[in-house]
Amino acid sequence: MKDLKAIHSAIVSVFDSCDDALVITPSLVADAVEKRSSDAHKGTCGSLLVCAGSRGLTGAATLSTQAALRCGSGLVTLACADELNDIFEIKLTEAMTLPVPSQNGSVSYSAKDAIFAKMHQSSAFLIGPGLSQTEDISRLVSDAIEECACPLVIDADALNVISPEPSVLKRAKCPVIITPHIGEFARLCKEDKSHIINDPSAYAAEFAREYGCIVVLKSHRTVVASPDGKVYANILGNPGMASGGTGDVLAGAIASFASQGRAPLLSALAGVYFHSLAADIAAAYLGEYSLIAGDIINCLPYAIKETQEN
């Protein structure tokens, strides 16, 4: 068994030669994982609502929910299609479920009242992983953007359904973090993917300024852009992360930190950092070739523990 501290030291040594002030470093995210007080309990460690999953895409909901738990949320509830609830009751032991009306394996717009009632009781809301792209989902996501009062993380299908009219983001009354990959971002921007790939920082910064949200633009070198124009670069991670579900893990991690009261930008930076660090730890043990999203979740505790202790 390889020594975890040695692995961690080798991974973070890449920052020793880094002179870019806007690289996501351990010191930049340390405040996101401060040690808990002795009187902490589940009610003081954040309450996260996740709305995710549909028939054939239950894995996305499961991964994002499990990642949120591993990143410290005290209470995580998954709002899911009622016809899929039995699946989630088996797959998720530590999370709660909120089965809501559905149609053809996808959450129905008639579920809005139940979902939004729980949303207003939560300290953060993640919507989108594996949610599907129906007209009902489009209406639900748009209403959530306009009515949510807590930090809102928008991922995957929730981004796809607003891509025809991204201006809805300007109507948000809460902090918004979006987590697109290059393809999803190209649809939001109405821009060619090749142009974004050539200058992801500039496109992310422009979108963040225009729409007043934090942009986590996922690629082999993820960037995080804030509405003030600052762009932070992630230099951790490895090709083993090119596997289905890793983005769902990232969305859950970011939402978890937001649910614990961390500032939206810090939540985004911490989610990206610990997600990539966990992937690098997993690769050190397992290699890159066989790495899967679940391995990243399993290594999140080690990434967080080592950062707290250094």
C-alpha positions in Angstrom: 0.0 0.0 0.0 1.5 3.3 -1.0 1.9 6.0 1.7 -0.9 8.6 1.4 1.2 11.4 2.8 3.9 10.8 0.3 1.4 10.6 -2.5 -0.2 13.9 -1.4 3.2 15.6 -1.1 4.2 14.5 -4.6 0.9 15.7 -6.1 0.8 19.2 -4.4 4.5 19.7 -5.1 3.4 21.0 -8.6 2.5 24.2 -6.8 6.1 24.9 -5.7 7.1 26.1 -9.2 3.8 27.9 -9.9 4.0 31.7 -10.0 0.4 32.3 -11.3 -1.5 34.0 -8.5 -4.8 32.8 -9.9 -4.0 29.1 -9.8 -6.3 27.1 -7.5 -3.9 26.2 -4.6 -4.3 24.3 -1.3 -4.1 27.6 0.6 -6.8 29.2 -1.5 -9.3 26.5 -0.6 -8.2 25.6 3.0 -11.0 27.7 4.6 -13.5 25.5 2.9 -12.6 22.5 5.1 -11.9 24.0 8.5 -12.1 21.5 11.3 -15.6 21.3 12.9 -16.3 22.5 16.4 -16.9 19.9 19.1 -20.6 20.7 19.3 -21.3 20.3 15.5 -24.3 18.2 14.4 -26.0 17.3 11.2 -28.2 20.4 11.4 -25.3 22.8 11.6 -23.3 21.2 8.6 -25.6 22.2 5.8 -28.8 21.0 4.2 -28.5 20.2 0.5 -31.3 19.5 -1.9 -30.4 17.6 -5.1 -32.9 17.3 -8.0 -31.4 14.8 -10.4 -31.8 11.5 -12.2 -34.2 10.0 -14.7 -34.8 6.5 -16.3 -31.4 5.3 -17.5 -29.6 8.1 -15.7 -29.9 7.1 -12.0 -26.1 6.9 -11.8 -25.7 10.7 -12.2 -28.0 11.4 -9.3 -26.4 8.8 -7.1 -22.8 10.0 -7.8 -23.6 13.7 -7.2 -25.5 12.9 -4.0 -22.7 10.6 -2.6 -20.1 13.2 -3.5 -22.0 15.9 -1.6 -22.1 13.6 1.5 -18.3 12.9 1.2 -17.6 16.7 1.0 -19.3 17.3 4.4 -23.0 18.2 3.9 -24.8 17.3 7.1 -28.1 16.5 5.4 -28.6 15.6 1.7 -32.0 15.0 0.1 -32.5 13.7 -3.4 -35.7 14.8 -5.1 -36.3 12.1 -7.7 -39.0 10.7 -10.0 -41.3 8.7 -7.8 -41.2 5.7 -10.1 -37.4 5.5 -9.5 -37.5 6.0 -5.8 -37.0 2.3 -4.9 -33.8 2.3 -6.9 -32.4 5.3 -5.0 -33.5 3.9 -1.6 -31.2 0.9 -2.3 -28.3 2.9 -3.9 -28.2 5.7 -1.3 -27.9 4.7 2.3 -26.9 8.0 4.0 -29.1 10.3 1.9 -32.8 10.9 2.1 -35.1 10.8 -0.9 -38.1 13.0 -1.8 -40.1 11.0 -4.4 -42.1 13.4 -6.6 -44.6 13.1 -9.4 -43.0 11.9 -12.7 -43.8 10.8 -16.2 -41.9 8.3 -18.2 -39.1 8.1 -15.7 -38.6 11.9 -15.5 -39.6 14.5 -12.9 -42.9 16.2 -13.9 -43.6 19.9 -13.7 -46.4 19.0 -11.3 -43.6 18.2 -8.8 -42.7 21.9 -8.5 -44.6 22.6 -5.3 -43.0 19.7 -3.4 -39.5 20.4 -4.7 -39.7 24.1 -4.1 -41.0 23.6 -0.6 -37.9 21.6 0.2 -35.7 24.0 -1.7 -36.8 26.8 0.6 -35.8 24.7 3.6 -32.4 24.0 2.3 -29.1 25.9 2.4 -28.2 25.0 -1.2 -29.8 23.5 -4.3 -28.2 21.4 -7.0 -30.3 20.7 -10.1 -29.5 18.9 -13.3 -27.4 15.7 -13.2 -29.1 13.1 -15.3 -32.4 15.0 -15.1 -33.4 14.6 -18.8 -34.4 17.3 -21.2 -38.2 17.4 -21.3 -40.4 20.5 -21.6 -41.4 19.9 -17.9 -37.7 20.0 -16.9 -37.2 23.2 -18.9 -40.0 24.9 -17.0 -38.9 23.6 -13.7 -35.3 24.8 -14.1 -36.4 28.2 -15.3 -38.7 28.6 -12.3 -36.0 27.4 -9.9 -33.6 30.1 -11.2 -36.2 32.8 -10.6 -37.5 31.6 -7.2 -34.5 30.1 -5.5 -33.2 32.0 -2.5 -30.2 29.8 -1.5 -27.0 29.2 -3.6 -28.0 27.3 -6.8 -25.7 24.9 -8.7 -26.9 24.2 -12.2 -25.4 21.2 -14.0 -25.8 19.0 -17.0 -29.4 18.7 -18.3 -30.4 21.8 -16.4 -27.9 23.7 -18.5 -29.0 22.0 -21.7 -32.7 23.0 -21.2 -31.9 26.7 -20.7 -29.3 26.9 -23.5 -31.9 28.3 -26.0 -32.5 31.2 -23.6 -29.6 31.6 -21.1 -30.9 35.1 -20.3 -33.0 33.5 -17.6 -29.8 33.4 -15.5 -30.1 37.2 -15.2 -33.4 36.8 -13.3 -31.8 34.9 -10.5 -32.1 36.4 -7.0 -29.5 34.0 -5.5 -25.9 33.2 -6.2 -25.6 30.9 -9.2 -22.8 28.5 -10.1 -22.9 26.7 -13.5 -20.8 23.7 -14.3 -20.8 23.1 -18.0 -18.3 21.0 -20.0 -17.1 22.5 -23.3 -20.0 21.2 -25.3 -22.7 22.4 -22.9 -20.9 25.8 -22.7 -20.8 26.1 -26.5 -24.6 25.7 -26.6 -25.0 28.3 -23.9 -22.7 30.8 -25.7 -24.0 29.9 -29.2 -20.3 29.6 -30.1 -18.2 27.0 -31.9 -16.5 24.6 -29.5 -13.1 25.0 -31.2 -13.2 28.7 -30.4 -13.8 28.1 -26.7 -11.2 25.4 -26.5 -8.6 27.9 -27.9 -9.4 30.4 -25.1 -11.6 29.0 -22.4 -10.6 31.6 -19.8 -11.7 34.5 -21.9 -15.1 32.9 -22.8 -15.7 31.8 -19.2 -14.9 35.3 -17.9 -17.1 37.0 -20.4 -20.1 34.8 -19.7 -19.6 35.2 -15.9 -19.6 39.0 -16.2 -22.6 39.1 -18.5 -24.8 36.8 -16.6 -23.6 37.5 -13.1 -22.8 33.9 -12.2 -19.8 31.8 -11.4 -18.7 29.6 -14.3 -16.9 26.3 -13.7 -15.8 25.4 -17.3 -14.8 21.8 -17.3 -12.0 20.5 -19.5 -8.6 18.8 -19.2 -7.7 22.1 -17.5 -10.8 23.4 -15.8 -11.2 27.1 -15.2 -13.4 28.9 -12.7 -14.5 32.5 -13.6 -16.3 34.9 -11.3 -18.5 37.9 -12.2 -15.7 40.3 -11.3 -13.6 39.0 -14.2 -11.1 36.9 -12.3 -10.3 33.5 -13.7 -8.7 30.7 -11.6 -6.9 27.8 -13.3 -6.9 24.2 -12.0 -3.6 22.4 -12.5 -4.4 19.1 -10.9 -6.2 16.1 -12.4 -5.4 13.4 -14.9 -6.7 11.7 -18.1 -8.3 9.0 -16.0 -11.0 11.5 -15.3 -12.3 11.1 -18.9 -15.0 8.8 -17.7 -18.7 9.1 -17.4 -19.9 10.4 -14.0 -16.9 12.5 -13.0 -18.8 15.7 -13.8 -21.6 14.6 -11.5 -19.2 14.1 -8.7 -17.8 17.6 -9.2 -21.3 19.1 -9.1 -22.1 17.4 -5.9 -18.8 18.5 -4.3 -19.4 22.2 -5.2 -23.0 22.1 -4.0 -21.8 20.5 -0.7 -19.5 23.3 0.1 -22.1 25.8 -0.8 -24.6 24.1 1.5 -22.2 24.4 4.4 -22.2 28.2 4.1 -19.0 28.7 2.1 -19.0 31.6 -0.3 -20.1 30.7 -3.8 -16.6 31.3 -5.3 -14.9 29.4 -2.6 -17.4 26.5 -3.0 -16.6 26.4 -6.7 -12.8 26.5 -6.2 -12.9 24.0 -3.4 -15.1 21.6 -5.3 -12.7 21.7 -8.3 -9.6 21.4 -6.2 -10.7 18.4 -4.0 -12.3 16.7 -7.0 -9.0 16.8 -8.9 -6.8 16.0 -5.9 -9.0 12.9 -5.1 -8.7 11.8 -8.8 -4.9 12.1 -8.6 -4.8 10.1 -5.3 -7.0 7.5 -6.9 -4.7 7.3 -10.0 -1.7 6.9 -7.7 -3.3 3.7 -6.3 -5.2 2.4 -9.3 -3.6 3.9 -12.3 -5.4 6.2 -14.8 -6.6 3.7 -17.3 -9.2 2.0 -15.1 -10.2 5.1 -13.0 -14.0 5.6 -12.6 -16.1 8.3 -10.9 -16.7 6.2 -7.9 -13.0 6.0 -7.2 -12.9 9.8 -7.0 -15.7 9.7 -4.4 -13.9 7.1 -2.4 -10.7 9.3 -2.3 -12.4 12.6 -1.4 -12.0 11.9 2.3 -8.3 11.4 1.9 -7.9 14.6 -0.2 -9.8 16.6 2.4 -8.0 15.0 5.4 -4.5 15.6 4.0 -5.4 19.2 3.2 -6.7 19.8 6.7 -3.5 18.4 8.2 -1.0 20.3 6.0 
